[in-house]
């Protein structure tokens, strides 16, 4: 029997071959689509379903693409011709919440925001907050090693997972990590799985490290600077001043212009850039005052709000970034990350690439941790060659500044051709060999991450 | 030529075959010694020296044991017959300190306390603080994935390393990780190396994630409870109350008695246990008040000190634990870790094991993160069979409570026979295969961690 026949015999209605499902599984939020349609989308509802799919995949040597909500920005969960798309979107149970141990055990398909709504009733919180949190799954957050706006202060996914249950390519189930906050037994395979983008196995459960909800108000500071370099230098000065904002977002002039157009706001001064900063916790007000003083000393036209609603209005400009970009055309959202002190230099590099390629590259940054999202806008479905050439320059500049190709979106299919540039050939090969220990037949996401053109 | 001849030809005086050096390299602070003496101790001073040693080791198939200050508690750095001990103790340079990026680049041989003395002059701090910090190296801290007293609030080594430079078994040098705080490029090999106990390669450099020194005073709370179970429940209640102590240490009656004897203090009430808690940062005083109220509500005879010197006097009891144990005999310090809520149950298990084996097992705990150090005291150099039988019960109890064999000391040689009990056979084999990707010939610490009796 073929893989599809075996799947249907074993899993019946869970095997979806409707053209709409197959078509939807080709793409993610990067806009990129696989060249062909996958064999089937299997809607796993239990760990056993996942194991059955992988046993059949191993038996028939069929590639498997694990997929959550499909909100990725690097194409890692896109299913192509001859591949099984294994969806964990129906595995949404919260198996356990322990306020005393600050942990929760969840299935991978639950949305980040849904989980946090449930946790909030217990006074708890899972801190990773990718911008996609309302629509992305915890399993997807783990697979990409997601970051977000709050992570300079509250950490990324890697800081917030104690263990994962992993189904290997042959269908075996392993329990990695532990429930205790400390543990150094053997190799840290939990950390290895985080950010592995579907190349090591299928995460079917996760033990998450929680925080208590932060009490007290938040303060929001918005400051406008004459240019992006000054804004970047001011944000670095905030970090250097020893205060720790919960959120520190930077928007350049092109980003502000696009958002002003979308939201029908009065135009921002030409060339200006903005920092939007939020403080929280018991020292929120005094930290906001310190930050405002730093920003003013760096030439920022600064306003401070102690009102949560007004703070949300100030942040609304930043939150409108993605729709504003989408209104301009197809959008390749890049994701370089550099040491904080290198942010002004990275903005210089972006300006150089804009000049060299005749492009406008609207850029926002999680300035508290040096993670920049330059946006390349183009017509049509796939980035044209000159956009990739400009992105290539961007990646090389970030690496040269001591940074990385990707701070939080992952490699997927869109950045696999640059992976060896950052890792070096020897580390690239070592990493690929490690994937082969988990997946000897190479059936897990074979065209992604370690694939080469 | 033999391995020793090749080493001497290549490295001259750096190759130490003096009986004193060979003898010292057989043991660590666990008290355990390798059965035989190593071939040589090589005092590497540069990365190139490390690479030369590993090239020779690969050429001659000679096992290599990496060693820092030899303060480990699991025997992982003990050199035995036919082995090269590669010491990184002379590689002590601090290559870079960046206050703006909150990072430092260091060589592995620098002592944790020496590094922190240097960082303090910059207002900075590397948070991992194993009890051995005055005598243990940063490289050793990384190799074991060390914890410490402060890590419930400030994290363990795994939270404080951005990247490592690793020399592989064949002498190749890889740069793992990055300098940016975010980064998800490929697999997280930095986390994999942390806690790998010399099985994957030799850490010859590390990019450390720093914190700013905490400003403001500390408050210290000491509370005496009628029994250890009540003290453990009170510590769990502190965590459940949503306050985050910097330090929260628990000592049982046998520990208190031993320390009282060593320090010539008046005896503590029979059967009593003590919690010593320290708060820091801007909310130190208010958090101390909250904690004191929780402890009193749980029956603790509680005193609060806002004076740093008095606080140090209160903590001196805890800090005297190791010398107090050493005064009683040879000491096998165990290191189980359980979810915080399971601490009372873990103390019940320890009491049961004490009864069943006719032993007294003085126990201290990092109560903020559920990490217990039960101490087995015996005569002679190696633990007798009934001590191992009792330890075996201890490990099984910790695992059954959702915990782990080792919270911060590692597996080394002393706990390798229990490793598969926690990981399961399939994960054990997978982990061993991963070590083979780094070290195909199996020459890195071959008798440790994944060795079986």
Interface residues (C-beta under 8 A of the other chain):
Chain A: X98 X99 X100 X101 X102 X103 X123 X144 X145 X147 X151 X152 X156 X158 X159 X172 X174 X175 X176 X178 X179 X180 X181 X182 X183 X184 X185 X186 X187 X188 X189 X191 X192 X194 X195 X196 X200 X212 X215 X236 X239 X240 X242 X282 X283 X337 X338 X339 X340 X341 X366 X369 X370 X371 X402 X403 X404 X405 X406 X407 X408 X409 X410 X411 X419 X422 X423 X424 X426 X427 X428 X430 X431 X433 X434 X435 X437 X438 X449
Chain B: X98 X99 X100 X101 X102 X103 X123 X144 X145 X147 X151 X152 X156 X158 X159 X172 X174 X175 X176 X178 X179 X180 X181 X182 X183 X184 X185 X186 X187 X188 X189 X191 X192 X194 X195 X196 X200 X212 X215 X236 X239 X240 X242 X282 X283 X337 X338 X339 X340 X341 X366 X369 X370 X371 X402 X403 X404 X405 X406 X407 X408 X409 X410 X411 X419 X422 X423 X424 X426 X427 X428 X430 X431 X433 X434 X435 X437 X438 X449 X450
